[in-house]
Amino acid sequence: MRPFGRGCIEQVGSDFVAIYLACLDDVEPQELIDAPLRFSDGRHDNWMSPPAETRHL
């Protein structure tokens, strides 16, 4: 597993980096709970809106 990924999606402003939080050392569970979270509907290329269903995420 890689600790991060890179990509390019013009709809979200071009280049981006995704960090896999499970790979971070010394992160307390409460820090992850408190971290801001944003879902994007990449399945339908609707990057500015969350998917209709997020309970499984």
Secondary structure, DSSP 8 states (H G I E B T S, - for coil): --SEEEEEEGGGTEEEEEE-GGG-SS--HHHHHHS-----BTTTTBTTS--S--TT-
